[in-house]
Amino acid sequence: MKNRIFVNCHQCGQEIPAVPSQLGREVLCPHCRRTTILVEQEPEQPISRRRLSGVEDVDLTPMVDVTFLLLIFFMVTAAFSLQRSLEVPPPDSETKSVDPITQNEESNSVIVRITKDNAIWVEDQEIPSRQELLAVLRDMTNSQGPLPPVTTMLVLADAYARHETVVMVLDAGNAASMKNIQLKTEWEE
């Protein structure tokens, strides 16, 4: 049957199948066996949030889009690596220069020299690369022999040495777990 509709019984509330031509007539309810008049019912409409609260609905889609764009922007522009720095006290022109390593510290210290042609020397041995410098410094800090492990590093850099080489040596000392790293500039006479 093509145009079949369902109407609720007024007596028991159950649905009764009917056709549009039966509307307004009395029919026998198959569930409660009482007569009822078939009346077309208005479809139930859901109660909108606007009618309940009296406030207009706000479309949050543009705000969510802007939030995601800002999140992506900050993720792309953020620097996730921490910049390491070595504290270098400013020189005091009024005080006299003092030798950075005292006699007590000489036994557990290493002197790294950087010449004006950027050659790196550790204890009278030339070191050709950063990897070898790091290996030598790690061997000194992890010393298991009769000598105590090295904990202090003094970098004696020529005034004309490249800054890149000096920073590379300081980073190698930091990576080798030196507890005290000191830098001194040497001027040729």
LUMGUGU-322432 format. One line per field, with one value per atom (N, C-alpha, C): residue number from 1; atom name; x negated, z, y. Coordinates in pm, whole numbers. Example, Ala and Ser with C-alpha at 12.3 -4.5 7.8 and 13.67 -1.06 7.14 Angstrom:
2
k <- 1  1  1  2  2  2
a <- N  CA  C  N  CA  C
u <- -1319  -1230  -1320  -1285  -1367  -1290
w <- 780  780  780  708  714  787
v <- -569  -450  -330  -225  -106  3
REM end
This chain:
189
k <- 1  1  1  2  2  2  3  3  3  4  4  4  5  5  5  6  6  6  7  7  7  8  8  8  9  9  9  10  10  10  11  11  11  12  12  12  13  13  13  14  14  14  15  15  15  16  16  16  17  17  17  18  18  18  19  19  19  20  20  20  21  21  21  22  22  22  23  23  23  24  24  24  25  25  25  26  26  26  27  27  27  28  28  28  29  29  29  30  30  30  31  31  31  32  32  32  33  33  33  34  34  34  35  35  35  36  36  36  37  37  37  38  38  38  39  39  39  40  40  40  41  41  41  42  42  42  43  43  43  44  44  44  45  45  45  46  46  46  47  47  47  48  48  48  49  49  49  50  50  50  51  51  51  52  52  52  53  53  53  54  54  54  55  55  55  56  56  56  57  57  57  58  58  58  59  59  59  60  60  60  61  61  61  62  62  62  63  63  63  64  64  64  65  65  65  66  66  66  67  67  67  68  68  68  69  69  69  70  70  70  71  71  71  72  72  72  73  73  73  74  74  74  75  75  75  76  76  76  77  77  77  78  78  78  79  79  79  80  80  80  81  81  81  82  82  82  83  83  83  84  84  84  85  85  85  86  86  86  87  87  87  88  88  88  89  89  89  90  90  90  91  91  91  92  92  92  93  93  93  94  94  94  95  95  95  96  96  96  97  97  97  98  98  98  99  99  99  100  100  100  101  101  101  102  102  102  103  103  103  104  104  104  105  105  105  106  106  106  107  107  107  108  108  108  109  109  109  110  110  110  111  111  111  112  112  112  113  113  113  114  114  114  115  115  115  116  116  116  117  117  117  118  118  118  119  119  119  120  120  120  121  121  121  122  122  122  123  123  123  124  124  124  125  125  125  126  126  126  127  127  127  128  128  128  129  129  129  130  130  130  131  131  131  132  132  132  133  133  133  134  134  134  135  135  135  136  136  136  137  137  137  138  138  138  139  139  139  140  140  140  141  141  141  142  142  142  143  143  143  144  144  144  145  145  145  146  146  146  147  147  147  148  148  148  149  149  149  150  150  150  151  151  151  152  152  152  153  153  153  154  154  154  155  155  155  156  156  156  157  157  157  158  158  158  159  159  159  160  160  160  161  161  161  162  162  162  163  163  163  164  164  164  165  165  165  166  166  166  167  167  167  168  168  168  169  169  169  170  170  170  171  171  171  172  172  172  173  173  173  174  174  174  175  175  175  176  176  176  177  177  177  178  178  178  179  179  179  180  180  180  181  181  181  182  182  182  183  183  183  184  184  184  185  185  185  186  186  186  187  187  187  188  188  188  189  189  189
a <- N  CA  C  N  CA  C  N  CA  C  N  CA  C  N  CA  C  N  CA  C  N  CA  C  N  CA  C  N  CA  C  N  CA  C  N  CA  C  N  CA  C  N  CA  C  N  CA  C  N  CA  C  N  CA  C  N  CA  C  N  CA  C  N  CA  C  N  CA  C  N  CA  C  N  CA  C  N  CA  C  N  CA  C  N  CA  C  N  CA  C  N  CA  C  N  CA  C  N  CA  C  N  CA  C  N  CA  C  N  CA  C  N  CA  C  N  CA  C  N  CA  C  N  CA  C  N  CA  C  N  CA  C  N  CA  C  N  CA  C  N  CA  C  N  CA  C  N  CA  C  N  CA  C  N  CA  C  N  CA  C  N  CA  C  N  CA  C  N  CA  C  N  CA  C  N  CA  C  N  CA  C  N  CA  C  N  CA  C  N  CA  C  N  CA  C  N  CA  C  N  CA  C  N  CA  C  N  CA  C  N  CA  C  N  CA  C  N  CA  C  N  CA  C  N  CA  C  N  CA  C  N  CA  C  N  CA  C  N  CA  C  N  CA  C  N  CA  C  N  CA  C  N  CA  C  N  CA  C  N  CA  C  N  CA  C  N  CA  C  N  CA  C  N  CA  C  N  CA  C  N  CA  C  N  CA  C  N  CA  C  N  CA  C  N  CA  C  N  CA  C  N  CA  C  N  CA  C  N  CA  C  N  CA  C  N  CA  C  N  CA  C  N  CA  C  N  CA  C  N  CA  C  N  CA  C  N  CA  C  N  CA  C  N  CA  C  N  CA  C  N  CA  C  N  CA  C  N  CA  C  N  CA  C  N  CA  C  N  CA  C  N  CA  C  N  CA  C  N  CA  C  N  CA  C  N  CA  C  N  CA  C  N  CA  C  N  CA  C  N  CA  C  N  CA  C  N  CA  C  N  CA  C  N  CA  C  N  CA  C  N  CA  C  N  CA  C  N  CA  C  N  CA  C  N  CA  C  N  CA  C  N  CA  C  N  CA  C  N  CA  C  N  CA  C  N  CA  C  N  CA  C  N  CA  C  N  CA  C  N  CA  C  N  CA  C  N  CA  C  N  CA  C  N  CA  C  N  CA  C  N  CA  C  N  CA  C  N  CA  C  N  CA  C  N  CA  C  N  CA  C  N  CA  C  N  CA  C  N  CA  C  N  CA  C  N  CA  C  N  CA  C  N  CA  C  N  CA  C  N  CA  C  N  CA  C  N  CA  C  N  CA  C  N  CA  C  N  CA  C  N  CA  C  N  CA  C  N  CA  C  N  CA  C  N  CA  C  N  CA  C  N  CA  C  N  CA  C  N  CA  C  N  CA  C  N  CA  C  N  CA  C  N  CA  C  N  CA  C  N  CA  C  N  CA  C  N  CA  C  N  CA  C  N  CA  C  N  CA  C  N  CA  C  N  CA  C  N  CA  C  N  CA  C  N  CA  C  N  CA  C  N  CA  C  N  CA  C  N  CA  C
u <- -85  0  -88  -51  -139  -139  -35  -32  10  -57  -21  -78  6  -36  -9  -66  -42  15  126  196  203  186  192  337  367  499  518  640  667  688  721  749  620  544  425  293  290  169  84  127  51  74  -22  -10  86  168  262  227  207  182  311  296  416  374  474  450  512  467  519  671  734  879  956  891  958  954  885  875  1012  1045  1172  1280  1258  1355  1323  1425  1406  1358  1253  1201  1181  1175  1151  999  949  805  771  674  640  575  528  458  553  639  727  872  907  1038  1145  1109  1204  1208  1313  1323  1255  1191  1122  1135  1127  1135  992  966  834  817  722  692  543  512  371  301  186  111  -1  -28  -142  -271  -369  -495  -561  -621  -687  -812  -823  -940  -1033  -1161  -1253  -1259  -1272  -1281  -1421  -1432  -1565  -1625  -1756  -1824  -1794  -1762  -1734  -1606  -1504  -1379  -1396  -1484  -1502  -1579  -1689  -1775  -1745  -1685  -1656  -1778  -1888  -2012  -2038  -2088  -2124  -2238  -2238  -2348  -2467  -2588  -2710  -2782  -2818  -2891  -3038  -3091  -3228  -3328  -3283  -3372  -3485  -3457  -3569  -3669  -3620  -3711  -3802  -3748  -3828  -3933  -3894  -3990  -4104  -4072  -4175  -4266  -4208  -4289  -4388  -4343  -4434  -4542  -4507  -4608  -4714  -4670  -4766  -4854  -4795  -4872  -4979  -4943  -5039  -5148  -5109  -5206  -5308  -5263  -5356  -5441  -5387  -5467  -5579  -5550  -5649  -5757  -5719  -5815  -5888  -5846  -5909  -6046  -6136  -6269  -6267  -6281  -6269  -6401  -6511  -6640  -6682  -6731  -6777  -6914  -6931  -7059  -7148  -7262  -7355  -7442  -7481  -7570  -7669  -7782  -7883  -7890  -7887  -7895  -8038  -8055  -8186  -8174  -8242  -8233  -8299  -8245  -8306  -8440  -8536  -8667  -8656  -8727  -8731  -8863  -8857  -8979  -9061  -9001  -9074  -9154  -9111  -9182  -9291  -9394  -9507  -9469  -9519  -9490  -9554  -9478  -9524  -9529  -9627  -9635  -9512  -9434  -9308  -9322  -9431  -9446  -9551  -9512  -9607  -9689  -9788  -9877  -9800  -9698  -9622  -9542  -9500  -9415  -9494  -9626  -9704  -9704  -9693  -9700  -9576  -9462  -9343  -9287  -9379  -9337  -9411  -9351  -9410  -9416  -9526  -9541  -9527  -9433  -9409  -9450  -9542  -9590  -9532  -9493  -9447  -9539  -9609  -9705  -9634  -9710  -9648  -9607  -9666  -9623  -9518  -9454  -9342  -9380  -9504  -9546  -9517  -9471  -9435  -9541  -9595  -9697  -9647  -9657  -9624  -9748  -9805  -9923  -10033  -10071  -10179  -10149  -10024  -9982  -9879  -9905  -9811  -9690  -9572  -9446  -9386  -9369  -9325  -9174  -9090  -8945  -8871  -8746  -8661  -8637  -8618  -8592  -8710  -8831  -8950  -8967  -8938  -8945  -8847  -8725  -8623  -8667  -8726  -8773  -8884  -8980  -9091  -9038  -8947  -8894  -8811  -8735  -8655  -8747  -8857  -8953  -9011  -9036  -9094  -8992  -8867  -8766  -8727  -8745  -8709  -8833  -8938  -9065  -9047  -9095  -9087  -9225  -9327  -9464  -9499  -9632  -9677  -9648  -9636  -9607  -9457  -9419  -9276  -9217  -9087  -9029  -9035  -9044  -9053  -8914  -8907  -8779  -8780  -8900  -8913  -8983  -8933  -8996  -9022  -9145  -9183  -9209  -9138  -9154  -9235  -9354  -9440  -9430  -9355  -9329  -9409  -9468  -9537  -9433  -9471  -9377  -9327  -9406  -9367  -9303  -9279  -9211  -9065  -9010  -8869  -8778  -8674  -8576  -8512  -8492  -8432  -8514  -8645  -8732  -8727  -8726  -8720  -8590  -8479  -8349  -8344  -8403  -8405  -8482  -8593  -8671  -8592  -8527  -8446  -8331  -8266  -8158  -8208  -8327  -8385  -8413  -8463  -8487  -8357  -8254  -8123  -8067  -8084  -8035  -8114  -8241  -8324  -8303  -8206  -8168  -8276  -8343  -8438  -8356  -8396  -8320  -8354  -8476  -8520  -8593  -8540  -8602  -8637  -8764  -8810  -8871  -8856  -8906  -8999  -9113  -9210  -9262  -9270  -9320  -9466  -9547  -9689  -9719  -9794  -9835  -9982  -10010  -10151  -10226  -10347  -10429  -10493
w <- 0  0  0  -86  -118  -12  17  106  246  303  435  539  639  750  880  986  1118  1207  1276  1363  1501  1607  1744  1788  1857  1913  2032  2045  2156  2286  2280  2399  2459  2375  2428  2388  2290  2248  2148  2109  2013  1872  1783  1644  1568  1486  1402  1257  1174  1033  964  879  809  676  594  468  478  400  414  398  324  305  431  531  654  759  735  834  859  988  1026  1050  1024  1043  1171  1220  1335  1287  1354  1322  1452  1441  1556  1574  1695  1724  1736  1664  1673  1806  1883  2008  2127  2142  2259  2225  2099  2050  2084  2088  2107  1981  1965  1847  1876  1775  1787  1656  1658  1537  1492  1365  1311  1278  1345  1323  1290  1182  1144  1250  1293  1398  1337  1405  1364  1400  1309  1347  1459  1552  1665  1617  1660  1625  1746  1723  1838  1892  2022  2087  2064  2003  1973  2098  2100  2213  2218  2103  2100  2177  2161  2231  2381  2423  2565  2633  2574  2640  2602  2491  2448  2389  2366  2315  2177  2089  1954  1961  1874  1866  1798  1847  1791  1714  1591  1511  1550  1608  1657  1553  1436  1334  1297  1270  1236  1351  1475  1588  1601  1578  1584  1473  1353  1242  1275  1331  1367  1475  1571  1678  1620  1528  1467  1384  1314  1237  1330  1443  1539  1598  1628  1681  1582  1457  1354  1339  1341  1329  1442  1566  1679  1678  1630  1621  1519  1408  1301  1341  1410  1441  1573  1655  1786  1771  1856  1861  1973  1938  2037  2101  2044  2104  2198  2312  2408  2366  2371  2336  2460  2446  2557  2557  2675  2684  2798  2781  2886  2949  3080  3148  3145  3092  3086  3160  3272  3346  3269  3275  3204  3269  3188  3245  3329  3438  3525  3501  3450  3411  3530  3648  3764  3837  3827  3900  3813  3877  3807  3760  3646  3592  3679  3703  3786  3700  3723  3650  3686  3586  3616  3689  3669  3734  3842  3963  4074  4077  4164  4172  4215  4301  4347  4235  4141  4035  3918  3913  3798  3781  3890  3879  3811  3825  3760  3658  3581  3476  3347  3238  3106  3039  2966  2895  2746  2684  2540  2477  2382  2315  2174  2135  1998  1940  1833  1773  1677  1626  1535  1402  1366  1243  1274  1392  1435  1457  1487  1524  1673  1708  1846  1905  2020  2088  2228  2264  2400  2458  2561  2628  2527  2443  2344  2236  2211  2106  2019  1887  1798  1771  1777  1755  1624  1524  1393  1377  1459  1437  1569  1558  1676  1743  1661  1716  1799  1749  1823  1950  1944  2064  2169  2126  2219  2279  2198  2249  2351  2324  2417  2549  2540  2662  2743  2676  2748  2816  2749  2811  2938  2934  3051  3165  3134  3241  3298  3223  3270  3308  3348  3380  3498  3480  3586  3645  3597  3638  3772  3799  3927  3938  3824  3828  3846  3917  3932  3798  3776  3649  3636  3512  3482  3496  3568  3587  3540  3514  3476  3341  3256  3126  3109  3074  3044  2895  2829  2685  2667  2610  2581  2431  2396  2254  2211  2094  2036  1999  2008  1980  1836  1745  1605  1563  1657  1626  1593  1506  1469  1588  1597  1704  1694  1573  1549  1616  1606  1664  1816  1871  2016  2071  2006  2051  2037  1931  1912  2026  2069  2180  2310  2333  2454  2456  2341  2333  2358  2306  2328  2477  2545  2689  2766  2723  2786  2762  2640  2607  2680  2714  2785  2936  2981  3123  3208  3151  3231  3327  3454  3553  3550  3512  3513  3382  3302  3175  3181  3155  3161  3027  2989  2862  2887  2820  2834  2693  2662  2531  2544  2449  2449  2333  2361  2257  2226  2098  2058  2084  2130  2160  2033
v <- -118  0  122  206  315  425  490  606  567  473  425  522  555  642  569  618  560  668  633  726  662  741  689  677  566  544  637  698  790  715  587  510  449  374  303  367  456  524  447  327  248  301  272  317  226  291  217  248  142  170  212  314  364  421  456  526  663  759  896  906  818  827  789  725  685  795  902  1009  1070  1095  1151  1047  921  813  738  668  580  445  392  260  184  54  -33  -48  -21  -32  -180  -230  -371  -409  -313  -341  -347  -244  -238  -276  -295  -332  -228  -105  4  88  163  249  381  433  562  635  766  848  875  848  871  1018  1081  1223  1233  1307  1325  1409  1362  1431  1513  1621  1705  1631  1627  1563  1641  1567  1633  1705  1829  1907  1912  1892  1898  2040  2048  2179  2231  2346  2400  2464  2471  2533  2681  2739  2881  2912  2825  2850  2830  2737  2712  2823  2866  2963  3107  3129  3264  3334  3261  3318  3260  3344  3298  3198  3097  3002  3070  3041  3097  2987  3015  2918  2925  2815  2813  2764  2728  2673  2771  2898  2989  3004  3004  3019  2896  2778  2656  2658  2704  2713  2809  2923  3020  2963  2890  2830  2730  2646  2549  2618  2725  2798  2859  2915  2970  2861  2746  2635  2589  2576  2536  2642  2770  2878  2872  2854  2851  2725  2614  2492  2506  2574  2589  2689  2795  2902  2883  2789  2772  2705  2746  2684  2581  2454  2348  2312  2354  2319  2432  2393  2493  2543  2670  2729  2723  2659  2652  2777  2814  2930  2907  2965  2961  3099  3101  3230  3280  3398  3461  3594  3607  3733  3845  3964  4076  4111  4153  4188  4314  4313  4429  4500  4621  4692  4739  4750  4802  4694  4569  4464  4405  4356  4298  4157  4119  3987  3879  3772  3662  3537  3452  3326  3242  3197  3131  2999  2926  2796  2808  2773  2778  2650  2645  2529  2404  2418  2302  2238  2317  2266  2210  2233  2188  2038  1963  1817  1760  1822  1769  1868  1929  2021  1989  2034  2015  2152  2176  2303  2275  2346  2334  2466  2461  2582  2590  2710  2735  2841  2805  2897  2991  3089  3187  3126  3009  2941  2833  2842  2757  2612  2584  2449  2430  2311  2282  2187  2226  2146  2112  1984  1939  1875  1937  1883  1846  1938  1922  1816  1790  1697  1769  1775  1844  1754  1814  1742  1793  1705  1752  1773  1709  1722  1731  1771  1784  1649  1543  1411  1361  1384  1341  1423  1552  1636  1585  1555  1504  1371  1283  1154  1171  1261  1284  1342  1439  1501  1401  1316  1215  1113  1076  985  1046  1177  1243  1254  1278  1291  1155  1048  914  834  901  835  740  615  515  484  550  521  585  597  653  803  871  1015  1037  1143  1171  1218  1199  1243  1395  1440  1582  1644  1756  1824  1969  2023  2163  2172  2260  2281  2430  2462  2600  2608  2697  2717  2845  2830  2945  2972  3072  3101  3223  3212  3326  3431  3557  3666  3664  3603  3601  3467  3377  3251  3279  3195  3213  3184  3259  3240  3101  3056  2923  2813  2819  2718  2723  2843  2859  2801  2832  2781  2629  2575  2430  2362  2420  2363  2374  2487  2503  2402  2381  2283  2141  2110  1977  1955  2056  2045  2027  2096  2081  1942  1889  1755  1647  1675  1578  1587  1664  1678  1743  1843  1921  2008  2010  2086  2235  2266  2405  2432  2521  2557  2705  2735  2875  2911  3036  3085  3202  3198  3307  3340  3467  3512  3548  3499  3529  3622  3726  3821  3796  3791  3775  3905  3893  4011  4059
REM end
